[in-house]
C-alpha cells in the first residue's frame, strides 16, 4: 500500500526516479539544511522542490542514494529493441 502524503508539504527523503518511460533511474533527494530550509537535488543538480516531491519515485536509503551514478542524459528514452546488437 502506498503511503499518503500532503502534496503541499514536501518532506526530506531519498528516491530513485525515472524521468521518462524506459529511462534510467536517477538519484533524487530533498534534504533539510542546518538553516531549516529544504533543498532538492535531481541527478546531482539543484532543482525546485516540486521537481522531486511531485514526481518522486521509489524510496531508497541515503546510502543507496550516495551510490547511484549521475546519468549524462536522464531524459533521453532508449528503446532497447531498436539498438544495434553490439556483436
One Martini backbone bead per residue (centre of mass of N, CA, C, O) as a GRO file, in nm:
protein
   87
    1UNK     BB    1   0.096   0.036   0.022
    2UNK     BB    2   0.064   0.359  -0.013
    3UNK     BB    3   0.156   0.648   0.092
    4UNK     BB    4   0.057   0.932   0.232
    5UNK     BB    5   0.043   1.281   0.111
    6UNK     BB    6   0.131   1.619   0.114
    7UNK     BB    7   0.180   1.811  -0.162
    8UNK     BB    8   0.228   2.096   0.017
    9UNK     BB    9   0.450   1.909   0.210
   10UNK     BB   10   0.754   1.868   0.200
   11UNK     BB   11   0.989   1.599   0.243
   12UNK     BB   12   1.241   1.433   0.345
   13UNK     BB   13   1.446   1.239   0.103
   14UNK     BB   14   1.488   0.933  -0.099
   15UNK     BB   15   1.522   0.869  -0.462
   16UNK     BB   16   1.424   0.679  -0.749
   17UNK     BB   17   1.415   0.815  -1.081
   18UNK     BB   18   1.217   0.852  -1.369
   19UNK     BB   19   1.195   1.077  -1.660
   20UNK     BB   20   1.124   0.826  -1.849
   21UNK     BB   21   1.021   0.591  -2.039
   22UNK     BB   22   1.287   0.366  -2.003
   23UNK     BB   23   1.461   0.505  -1.818
   24UNK     BB   24   1.682   0.587  -1.596
   25UNK     BB   25   1.779   0.585  -1.281
   26UNK     BB   26   1.778   0.859  -1.050
   27UNK     BB   27   1.886   1.074  -0.820
   28UNK     BB   28   1.684   1.185  -0.533
   29UNK     BB   29   1.630   1.483  -0.317
   30UNK     BB   30   1.539   1.591   0.020
   31UNK     BB   31   1.690   1.842   0.222
   32UNK     BB   32   1.785   1.952   0.542
   33UNK     BB   33   1.917   2.225   0.651
   34UNK     BB   34   2.051   2.401   0.915
   35UNK     BB   35   1.836   2.640   0.855
   36UNK     BB   36   1.560   2.456   0.758
   37UNK     BB   37   1.586   2.428   0.471
   38UNK     BB   38   1.495   2.310   0.162
   39UNK     BB   39   1.655   2.077  -0.073
   40UNK     BB   40   1.680   1.993  -0.419
   41UNK     BB   41   1.781   1.688  -0.599
   42UNK     BB   42   1.866   1.599  -0.951
   43UNK     BB   43   2.117   1.443  -1.073
   44UNK     BB   44   2.307   1.672  -0.907
   45UNK     BB   45   2.083   1.896  -0.923
   46UNK     BB   46   1.937   2.182  -0.856
   47UNK     BB   47   1.592   2.205  -0.767
   48UNK     BB   48   1.283   2.199  -0.725
   49UNK     BB   49   1.070   2.061  -0.509
   50UNK     BB   50   0.859   1.970  -0.723
   51UNK     BB   51   1.047   1.790  -0.900
   52UNK     BB   52   1.043   1.574  -0.664
   53UNK     BB   53   0.775   1.556  -0.495
   54UNK     BB   54   0.569   1.517  -0.745
   55UNK     BB   55   0.784   1.274  -0.883
   56UNK     BB   56   0.847   1.066  -0.706
   57UNK     BB   57   0.971   0.759  -0.641
   58UNK     BB   58   1.161   0.530  -0.514
   59UNK     BB   59   1.246   0.448  -0.213
   60UNK     BB   60   1.556   0.524  -0.043
   61UNK     BB   61   1.855   0.532   0.081
   62UNK     BB   62   2.128   0.719   0.142
   63UNK     BB   63   2.331   0.505   0.044
   64UNK     BB   64   2.201   0.456  -0.231
   65UNK     BB   65   2.212   0.747  -0.329
   66UNK     BB   66   2.533   0.775  -0.312
   67UNK     BB   67   2.573   0.524  -0.534
   68UNK     BB   68   2.445   0.670  -0.752
   69UNK     BB   69   2.463   0.760  -1.066
   70UNK     BB   70   2.527   0.996  -1.295
   71UNK     BB   71   2.335   1.094  -1.570
   72UNK     BB   72   2.373   1.240  -1.872
   73UNK     BB   73   2.067   1.142  -2.015
   74UNK     BB   74   1.775   1.105  -1.842
   75UNK     BB   75   1.558   1.207  -2.084
   76UNK     BB   76   1.657   0.970  -2.260
   77UNK     BB   77   1.503   0.748  -2.444
   78UNK     BB   78   1.519   0.386  -2.468
   79UNK     BB   79   1.506   0.147  -2.732
   80UNK     BB   80   1.623  -0.168  -2.715
   81UNK     BB   81   1.506  -0.283  -2.993
   82UNK     BB   82   1.677  -0.048  -3.172
   83UNK     BB   83   1.939  -0.149  -3.102
   84UNK     BB   84   2.232  -0.253  -3.176
   85UNK     BB   85   2.417  -0.520  -3.199
   86UNK     BB   86   2.742  -0.553  -3.040
   87UNK     BB   87   2.818  -0.843  -3.232
   0.00000   0.00000   0.00000
